[in-house]
Amino acid sequence: AAEFATRITQTPRGRGILIMPPRHWKSSLCSEKLPAWYLGNHPDHSLIEATNSDNLALSFSRNVRSIIESPRFRSLFDVRLRRGSNEVQQWSLEQAYRYSFRAAGVGTNIMGGGGNGLIVDDLFKDWQEAQSETVKDARWDWLTKTAFNRLEPEAWILIVCTRWAEDDHVGRIMQAMNERGAERWD
């Protein structure tokens, strides 16, 4: 999983989907450690982290900041949080143009700056939510019409999830890949 996620972040316009069952460390790896590592290597870039709720997205943001502020991380990477960058929803490293990390629950307005990478972690909180056609359509619309449109031209996207329904966002991406000229995902 780590090699796969790393390869996606190092590929211009990289597109990857990582499917794992619940409780297999996918969020710890891809939504906390991967963003810290990526920003350590690209401190002038910006990431958007999207998930099923604002609370979960903010929790990921706090954990990424905590990693970046740790002595161990600072011994490996020459990055520091920008002075006054105290918000949890959006914060910056010293080298950032606008922001370094933006946390977004699905449905959140994320206007005002593009991202060099997008991590989408579990758009559905559980099986029941993923069975609702209304919820699936709303999540798909937000993902494709809001989140994807906030990305820089060479940005990468990593979707990390547990699949609860065949016609979820991953199923819709896989269906779209059958069309001629469609974007390819790993």
N, C-alpha and C positions, 0 to 999 in steps of 0.2 A: 504494500500500500504506500509506503513512504517513497519508494523509488518511482512508482507510478505518479504520485502527486508532484514530486520534484520535477519529473520530466515534463509534465503539463505546464508548470510555472516557467520552465526554461524554453518553451516553444512559443514563438510568436503566433498569436491567435490559437494557442493550444486549447483544446476542448476535451475534457475528461469527465467521466462518470464513474464513481466508485460506489458500488452497492455492497452493503454489509448488513448483517442482522443487528438488532439492538444489542447494546452492551458489548461491543467489540472494539472500543477505543477509537472509532472513526472520528468523532468530534475532538477528542483530546489531540489526536495526531493532526488532523486536517484543519481544524478551526482554532487551535490554540498554538501548537508548536510550529506548524507550517507557516502561518503568518509572521510569527516572530523571526523565524529563520529567513523568510523571504525579505522582510524589511531590514534585517541585519545585513543582507547582501545587496539590497536595493533601497537605501534609506531615502532616496528622492522620489520613490514611487508611492502610489496610494492603493489601498485595498478596500474593497467593500465586502463585508461579511453579512450574508442574509440568512435568516432562519425563520421558523414558524411563529416566533413571538419576540416582542421587544425585550422582555426579561431575559430570554435565553441569549439573544444577540448581545445584550449588555454584559451578561456574565462572561461570554467569550471575550469581549473587549477588555474587561477587567483582568482576565487571565493572561491575555497577550501582553498587556501593559506590565503586569507583574513579572512576566518572564523577561521582558526587555529591561526592566529596572533592576533585575537581580545581578549581584556581583559576578556570578558565573557567566551570564550572558555578556556583561560588559567586558569581561576578560577575553571574550571571543570576537566581539563586534564593537566597532567604534561608533556607536550611536547613542544619542541621548534624547529624552523627551524635550520638546520645546518648552521653554519657560512659559508658564501660564496656560499650558495645554492640559487643563484639569478635567475637561468634560469626559464622560465615559462613552457617550454616543459617537463622538468624533474627536480624535486627538492627532497630534502631529509630532514628528521627530524634528530635530533642528534643521535637517536638510530638506524637509518637505516644502513643496510649493504652496499648497493649500492645506491638505490634511494627509495623514499617513494611513489612518484606519477609521473606517466608518461602519458602525454596527446598525443593522436594519432588520427589524421584524417585518415579515411580509405585509405589504400594504403601506409601509412607511414611505413618506416622501423623501427621496434621496437626490433631489435637485441640487445644483450648485457646485459641481465638480465631478470630473470623471475618475475612473479607476483603472489602474494598470492590471488589476486582477479582481476576480469575483469568486468568492467561495459561497456556495449555496448548500447549506447543511440542514437536511430534514425540513422540507416545507410543510410537512404534515406531522402533527404531534402524535397521532396514533391512528390505528386502523379505522375507527369510527369516522374521524374527520376526513380520511382519504376516500371514504365511500360516498361522500356527498358530491353530487355533480356540480352544485353551486360553488362549493368550496374549491373543487378541482379547477373549474373554469376561472374563478377569481384568482387563484394562485398562478395559473398559467398566464393569464393576462398581465398580472403584476410582473412576473418574471420576464416575459418577452417584450412588454411594452414600456416597462419602467426600468427594471434592473439591467437588462441587456443594453438598453439605450444609454446608460450612464458610463459605458466603457470607452476607453481610448481605442484607436484603430487597431493596435497590435495586442490588445489585452487578452489574457487567458481567462478561462472559466473552468472551475472545478465544482462539480455537483457531487455531494456526498449524501447518501441516504439509505434508508431502509425502504424497500418497495412494499406498499400496502395495496396497490391497485394497478391493474394492467394499463389503464388509461391515465396514469398520473403524469407529471411533467417529464419523467424519463421515458415513459411509454410514448408520449407525444413526440419527443425528440427522435426516438428510434423509428417511429412511423414516418416522420418527415425525412429521415435519411434515405428512405426508399424513393424519394422524388429526385428527378434528374437535377443536378446542380445544387443539391442541398449541402449544407455545411456538414462536414464529417466530424464525428465524435469518437473518441477512444473509450 
